[in-house]
Amino acid sequence: MTDATIVAAGLDLTFQTNDGPVHALKDVSLDINKGDFVSFIGPSGCGKTTFLRCIAGLETPTAGTLSVNGMTPDEARRARAYGYVFQAAGLYPWRTIGGNIRLPLEIMGFSKSEQAERTARVLELVDLAGFEKKYPWQLSGGMQQRASIARALAFDADILLMDEPFGALDEIVRDHLNEQLLQLWARTEKTIAFVTHSIPEAVYLSTKIVVMSPRPGRITDVIESPLPRDRPLDIRDTPEFIEIAHRVRDGLRAGHVDA
Amino acid sequence: MGCVRGMWMRNLWAFIPGLTVVAAILAVWTLAVIPMNAHLAADMAARGDIVVTPKAPADRKALSGVTLAAKNPAIMAMTYTLERPRLPSPHQVAGELYKTVFATAPTSRRSLVHHAWVTLSATLLGFAIGTTLGILLAVGIVYNRTMDKSVMPWAITSQTIPILALAPMVIVMLGSIGIQGLLPKSIISAYLSFFPVVVGMVKGLRSPDGMQLDLLRTYSANNSQGFWKLRLPASMPYLFTSLKIGISAALVGAIVGELPTGARAGFGARMLVGDQYGQPLVTWAALFGAAITAALLVGILSLIERQTLRRMGMEAAV
């Protein structure tokens, strides 16, 4: 496992709340390899988003070690190791789509010409070329989320952290975006960590599926997907797909029983 | 054509509720003129050899305005044309406004435009001071823990002190160190107008949600980038709401600042003069002049607000 990009060993995270301590993560150990597409699935409160936030350096684990590209999460963030896509697109309403994508580039100090070049390239990548001068409210929810993915891609981080990016979208749009995301992943060879509620989504997208359960948040199963990397949408009707989905469901159920 | 006329009709309909209210106020005002001025009119009529019932002034005093007017229909018309009425009629006020705004050279001391400018200049200066102070305080409150805990209670306390009590003190104190004219009035304006700006801007600068702040953290953005790229633009709608409240408060401040010093110019001075020399029309014209000025100022700000937010692509949010 020399090419592991993200290595977590014995991660613990306890939040102190008014209702007493909440054990968000307990003894989470996981390796994510370069070029992997890893999905985290589980009911709410299982710590999947918290784990993603730990990788991003937005939360600090109370115990255990976590390295991203061989650095601490904080160092990795400063080294622009990852782009983060949130549940909502979170585009600034006062900036155009292009302006929103330039936001990280401005903050990171890219030159004007490079900003323009990169903006055009990532808009092309998410199929939004021609929308650069539009404002967010002029775009559909799915297009806004694509723009937010473009924003996360703009500064060429190797890792893409995605926190239920399609959770608020309807199923037809979601299918379409899943397909596009796979194509994007194939073209850019990013390492993707993807949080989701949806079993079909997790199975369809991932090379590795991490099943988690709550109270305390922990990993109950890690499934290496035997599906080929090239996946048309109708792969979801194959026996292999259904079998993996079954195993994920079992894992989720088991987590519930002993919770 | 039909479409254009349709739009006109719709625009007209939009004004109906507002116009109805104005018409109702004018009607009540016009009717109220009769009982309010009945005694004055009756006294004048009695002096002019018209028979008034009851004859003795003392007896008339005992009657209410309504009763007196009902007993003497002849004096009703007179209540609308008194030179020094207790309550001037709408057309008298309108006439006085027209005379002092349009029929008098703006350079004349009798011109209401002249007095409006005196008050307006103090208002605008005070508004500028107050807005700047308000924004600076809000930034301090949002970025500095100590200020967050300490400034707001003082800001609130400052607004509980009656400005009528404070204004003379400010004017006299500044006067004793040689500061007179525009600045003392502006300081009172600023005192009233900074508060809505502080409250609005604190709310506005804090309006970005956790996700938007997290997004900037993932870029390792520093505080100043967070301010200029996220917090400040996000606060614009809040700022304009505050500015509209602030500028009317600033105008009130300037007028109040003119009252205690025996100022010789400005809306406040005109109100005082009218009161002291028994010229209610002067007072009423100044009052309406101030109200119209405030409406214009707020209107101008609304226009700038709409333009700015449209340029920022936020018209959908308005």
Interface residues (C-beta under 8 A of the other chain):
Chain A: A56 G57 L58 R77 R78 R80 Y82 G83 Y84 F86 Q87 A88 G90 Y92 P93 W94 R95 T96 L103 P104 E106 I107 M108 Y135 P136 W137
Chain B: M211 Q212 D214 L215 L216 R217 T218 Y219 S220 A221 Q225 K229 L230 P233 A234 M236 M312 G313 M314 A316 A317
